[in-house]
Amino acid sequence: MLDSIKELCALPGPSGREEAVRAYIRKQVSAHADEIIEDTMGNLLVFKKGGRSPSGPLMFAAHMDEVGVIITSIEDDGYLKFDFIGGVDRRVVLGKRVFIGENMIPGVIGVNAVHLTTPEERNKIPKLRELSIDIGAGSREEAEKHVKLGDAGVFEPSITELGNGFLKAKALDDRVGCAVMLRLIRDTLPVDTWFAFTAQEEVGCRGAAVAAFRIKPSVSIVLEGTTAADLPSQKGGDKVCIPGKGPVIPFMDNGTVYDRKLFEELTKLAETNGIPWQTKTYISGGTDASAIQKSGEGARVAAISAAVRYIHSPSSVVFLNDIAGIYRLARLYMETL
């Protein structure tokens, strides 16, 4: 799956602009799917027949979109004002490169050099309105030749393998889940399965609500990247979860109380089959499960996630064997139905 993850993370796909990711996935699944639906929200819904039918529709879900920036103003001096798409911490963007619009115009989120700041300024995070994107334009007219209001941008798509089995990239949340679903779709499956590659998760799980309304799953398992905080400054449960300790199976987050029976089934499967697993020790974040669980007549939901350091930043880090564990556990669950 490593090649798929790298190729997916290199693609631009901020919320509402998932076209490149969707086209890549559609090309990859076209020879393996029995049905492909692209809906009005921009979700890509893929159905693959298996050896038998489950008692109710089974749906795996992973979101295609990533956090990014959106241009809100072009200033007289050629600088661009922007807001964030999704939840982004201002601390992680200072001095970082972004690529804007369909033509991937390069820019830098700049701040004053240290020589030009006061001690007080150096001890605080600049407000969003104090930040600008520099694309090398000297005037509004020059900038408008390259970008327009409402253009979306993403962080620099450089990808690096780190240490023994770690990967650094943007958009690991949730191209990790997309890569696992691509691997499953290429398999001969034990049961009929829907795979929902969803849009606009980072701005409110919007695509998942539409996908679940159409498919009406009885059971849905969300494959995700989730927040790890295993830094030296954190102790005990404040680490939340740790890359390298196996897939994360949460019992609750800010959006969902996960189905207890599914939680127990997944954790037992992991233990029985020698897959290390962990849970989140801090109630935080949210997934597409929050929308799927409440759609229509409701669905039983669970999540299997990869612990990701520095999530929602240009330099997220994941442990590759954790992703392999997600694939194994998802596959084992399908075989129990």
GIPE-V632428 format. One record per pair of residues at least 12 apart in sequence whose ideal C-beta (glycine too) atoms are under 7 Angstrom apart, sorted by the first residue. I is the first residue (numbers start at 0). J is the second residue. D is the distance in Angstrom with one decimal. If there is no record, write none. Layout:
BEGIN
I;J;D, I;J;D
END
This chain:
BEGIN
0;178;4.8, 0;179;6.9, 0;182;5.4, 0;322;6.2, 0;326;7.0, 1;319;6.4, 3;178;4.2, 3;181;5.5, 4;166;6.9, 4;174;6.2, 4;175;6.5, 4;178;4.6, 5;158;5.2, 6;23;6.8, 7;20;6.6, 7;23;6.9, 7;174;3.8, 7;177;5.6, 7;178;5.9, 8;156;6.6, 8;158;5.8, 8;168;4.0, 8;169;6.1, 8;170;4.9, 8;171;6.4, 8;174;5.0, 9;156;4.6, 9;158;6.4, 10;23;6.0, 11;98;6.7, 11;103;6.8, 11;153;4.6, 12;63;5.5, 12;64;5.5, 12;65;5.4, 12;170;6.9, 13;64;6.3, 13;65;5.9, 13;67;3.3, 13;84;4.9, 13;151;4.4, 13;153;5.6, 14;64;4.2, 14;84;5.1, 14;85;6.0, 14;199;4.6, 14;201;4.8, 14;202;4.6, 15;199;5.9, 16;151;4.8, 17;41;5.5, 17;63;4.4, 17;64;5.3, 17;198;5.1, 20;63;4.3, 21;41;6.6, 21;43;5.1, 21;63;6.1, 21;196;6.9, 24;43;5.7, 24;177;6.5, 24;181;6.8, 24;196;5.5, 25;43;6.1, 27;181;5.5, 28;45;5.2, 28;181;6.8, 28;184;5.1, 31;47;6.6, 31;184;5.1, 31;185;5.5, 32;45;4.8, 32;46;6.5, 32;47;5.6, 32;184;6.5, 33;46;5.4, 33;47;5.6, 33;48;5.0, 34;46;4.0, 38;209;6.1, 38;213;6.7, 40;198;5.3, 40;199;7.0, 40;205;6.5, 40;206;4.7, 40;209;4.4, 41;198;3.8, 41;206;6.5, 42;195;6.1, 42;196;6.5, 42;197;5.2, 42;198;5.4, 42;206;4.6, 42;209;6.2, 42;210;4.8, 43;196;4.2, 44;193;6.4, 44;195;5.5, 44;210;6.0, 44;213;6.9, 44;214;6.8, 45;184;6.2, 45;194;4.4, 46;193;5.3, 47;184;5.7, 47;188;5.7, 47;192;5.7, 48;191;5.3, 49;188;3.7, 49;189;5.3, 49;190;4.1, 49;191;4.9, 49;192;6.1, 50;189;5.1, 50;190;6.7, 51;190;5.7, 52;190;6.8, 52;191;4.9, 53;190;4.9, 53;191;6.7, 53;336;4.5, 54;217;6.9, 55;217;2.6, 55;218;6.8, 56;193;6.1, 56;214;5.7, 56;215;6.1, 56;216;4.6, 56;217;5.8, 57;190;6.2, 57;192;5.2, 57;193;6.8, 57;216;6.4, 57;218;5.4, 57;336;6.6, 58;193;4.3, 58;195;5.7, 58;214;5.3, 58;216;3.7, 58;219;4.4, 59;180;5.6, 59;183;7.0, 59;192;6.6, 59;194;5.2, 59;220;5.4, 59;222;6.1, 59;329;6.7, 60;195;4.3, 60;197;5.7, 60;207;6.0, 60;210;6.9, 60;219;5.9, 60;221;4.9, 60;287;5.0, 60;291;6.5, 61;173;5.2, 61;176;2.9, 61;177;4.8, 61;180;5.3, 61;196;6.2, 61;222;4.7, 61;223;7.0, 62;173;4.7, 62;197;4.6, 62;200;3.4, 62;206;7.0, 62;287;6.0, 63;177;6.2, 63;196;5.2, 63;197;6.6, 63;198;6.1, 64;198;5.9, 64;199;5.8, 64;200;5.8, 64;201;5.3, 65;153;6.4, 65;169;6.7, 65;170;3.9, 65;201;6.8, 66;83;6.8, 66;84;5.9, 66;85;3.6, 66;86;6.6, 66;87;5.1, 66;201;5.4, 66;311;4.9, 67;84;4.5, 67;151;5.5, 67;152;5.5, 67;153;4.6, 68;81;4.5, 68;83;6.1, 68;84;6.5, 68;97;5.9, 68;151;6.9, 68;152;4.5, 69;81;6.2, 69;82;5.6, 69;84;5.4, 69;149;6.6, 69;151;5.1, 70;99;6.7, 70;146;5.8, 70;148;5.8, 70;149;6.6, 70;150;4.8, 71;148;6.9, 73;139;5.3, 73;142;5.1, 73;143;6.0, 73;148;6.9, 74;139;6.6, 75;138;6.9, 75;139;5.2, 76;138;6.9, 77;136;3.4, 77;137;5.2, 77;138;5.1, 77;139;6.3, 77;141;5.7, 77;142;4.5, 78;131;4.0, 78;132;6.8, 78;133;6.1, 79;106;6.9, 79;131;6.2, 79;132;4.1, 79;134;6.6, 79;142;6.7, 79;146;6.5, 80;131;6.2, 81;132;5.8, 82;127;6.8, 84;151;6.3, 84;201;6.7, 84;202;6.6, 85;201;3.3, 85;202;5.9, 85;311;6.8, 86;311;5.8, 87;311;5.6, 89;124;5.2, 89;125;6.8, 89;127;6.3, 90;124;5.6, 91;312;4.0, 91;313;6.8, 92;108;5.0, 93;108;6.5, 93;110;5.3, 94;107;7.0, 94;108;6.7, 94;109;7.0, 94;110;6.7, 95;108;5.4, 95;154;6.3, 95;155;6.9, 95;313;5.2, 96;155;4.1, 97;132;6.3, 97;152;4.4, 97;153;6.6, 97;154;6.0, 98;152;5.9, 98;153;5.8, 98;155;6.9, 99;146;5.4, 99;150;5.3, 99;152;3.8, 100;146;5.6, 100;150;4.0, 104;134;5.7, 104;145;4.8, 104;146;5.8, 105;134;7.0, 106;132;4.3, 106;133;6.0, 106;134;4.2, 107;132;7.0, 107;133;5.0, 108;130;5.8, 108;132;5.6, 109;131;6.3, 109;133;4.9, 110;125;5.9, 134;146;6.8, 153;169;6.7, 154;169;4.4, 154;313;3.7, 155;313;5.9, 156;169;5.9, 161;316;6.7, 164;318;5.8, 164;319;5.1, 164;320;5.9, 165;316;5.7, 165;317;7.0, 165;318;5.6, 166;317;5.5, 166;319;5.8, 167;314;5.5, 167;316;5.1, 168;315;6.3, 169;313;5.3, 169;315;6.5, 171;224;5.0, 171;307;5.2, 171;315;4.3, 171;317;5.1, 172;224;3.6, 172;307;5.9, 172;310;5.3, 172;311;6.7, 172;315;6.7, 173;223;5.4, 173;224;5.3, 175;224;4.9, 175;305;4.9, 175;317;6.3, 175;322;5.6, 176;222;3.5, 176;223;5.3, 176;224;7.0, 177;196;6.0, 179;222;5.1, 179;322;6.5, 179;325;5.2, 179;326;4.9, 179;329;6.5, 180;194;4.8, 180;196;6.9, 180;222;6.3, 182;326;5.5, 183;329;6.3, 183;330;6.7, 188;333;6.4, 189;333;5.2, 189;334;4.8, 190;333;5.5, 190;336;4.9, 192;333;6.7, 193;214;5.1, 193;216;6.8, 195;207;7.0, 195;210;4.2, 195;214;6.9, 197;210;5.7, 197;287;5.7, 200;287;5.4, 204;287;5.0, 204;289;5.6, 204;290;3.9, 207;287;3.6, 207;290;4.2, 207;291;5.3, 208;290;4.0, 208;294;5.6, 211;290;6.6, 211;291;4.3, 211;294;3.6, 211;295;6.8, 211;298;6.4, 212;294;5.1, 212;295;5.7, 215;295;5.5, 216;291;7.0, 216;298;4.9, 217;298;6.3, 217;299;6.7, 218;298;6.6, 218;299;5.0, 219;288;6.9, 219;291;4.7, 219;298;5.0, 219;300;5.2, 220;301;5.0, 220;302;7.0, 220;303;6.3, 220;329;6.6, 220;332;6.9, 221;286;4.8, 221;287;5.1, 221;288;4.7, 221;300;6.8, 221;302;4.4, 222;303;5.7, 222;325;6.0, 222;329;6.6, 223;286;5.2, 223;302;5.7, 223;304;4.2, 224;304;6.3, 224;305;5.2, 224;307;4.3, 224;310;6.3, 224;317;6.8, 225;240;6.5, 225;247;5.4, 225;279;6.7, 225;284;6.1, 225;304;3.9, 225;306;6.2, 225;307;6.5, 226;239;5.7, 226;283;6.1, 226;284;5.5, 226;307;6.8, 226;310;5.1, 227;239;6.0, 227;240;5.2, 227;241;6.0, 227;242;5.5, 227;306;3.9, 227;307;5.8, 227;308;4.8, 229;241;4.4, 236;280;3.7, 236;281;6.1, 237;281;6.6, 239;279;5.6, 239;280;6.0, 239;281;4.5, 239;283;6.8, 240;277;5.4, 240;279;5.3, 240;306;4.2, 241;277;6.8, 241;306;5.8, 242;306;4.6, 242;308;6.0, 242;316;6.6, 242;317;6.0, 242;318;4.0, 242;321;6.3, 243;318;4.4, 243;321;6.8, 244;275;6.1, 244;277;4.7, 244;306;6.9, 245;274;6.3, 245;275;3.3, 245;276;4.5, 245;277;5.7, 245;321;6.1, 245;324;5.2, 246;274;7.0, 246;276;5.3, 246;303;5.1, 246;304;6.7, 246;305;6.8, 246;321;6.0, 246;324;4.5, 246;325;4.8, 246;328;5.7, 247;277;5.6, 247;278;6.5, 247;279;6.0, 247;304;4.2, 247;305;7.0, 247;306;5.5, 248;262;6.3, 248;265;5.2, 248;266;5.7, 248;276;5.6, 248;278;5.7, 248;303;6.0, 249;278;5.9, 249;279;4.7, 249;302;5.5, 249;304;6.9, 250;262;5.4, 250;278;6.1, 251;282;5.7, 252;279;7.0, 252;282;6.3, 252;283;6.4, 252;284;5.1, 252;285;5.2, 252;286;6.7, 253;282;6.5, 253;283;6.1, 253;284;6.0, 253;285;4.8, 254;285;3.2, 254;286;6.6, 254;288;7.0, 254;289;3.1, 255;285;6.8, 255;286;6.7, 255;288;4.5, 255;289;4.7, 255;292;5.9, 255;300;6.3, 257;288;6.8, 257;300;6.0, 257;301;5.4, 257;302;6.4, 258;299;4.2, 258;300;5.8, 258;301;5.9, 261;299;5.7, 261;301;3.9, 262;301;6.2, 265;301;5.9, 265;303;6.7, 265;328;6.4, 265;332;6.4, 268;328;6.3, 268;331;5.0, 268;332;6.2, 269;328;5.7, 272;331;6.0, 274;324;5.1, 274;327;5.8, 274;328;5.7, 275;324;7.0, 286;302;5.4, 288;300;4.1, 288;302;5.7, 303;325;5.0, 303;328;5.6, 303;329;6.2, 305;317;5.3, 305;321;4.7, 305;322;5.4, 305;325;6.1, 306;321;6.4
END
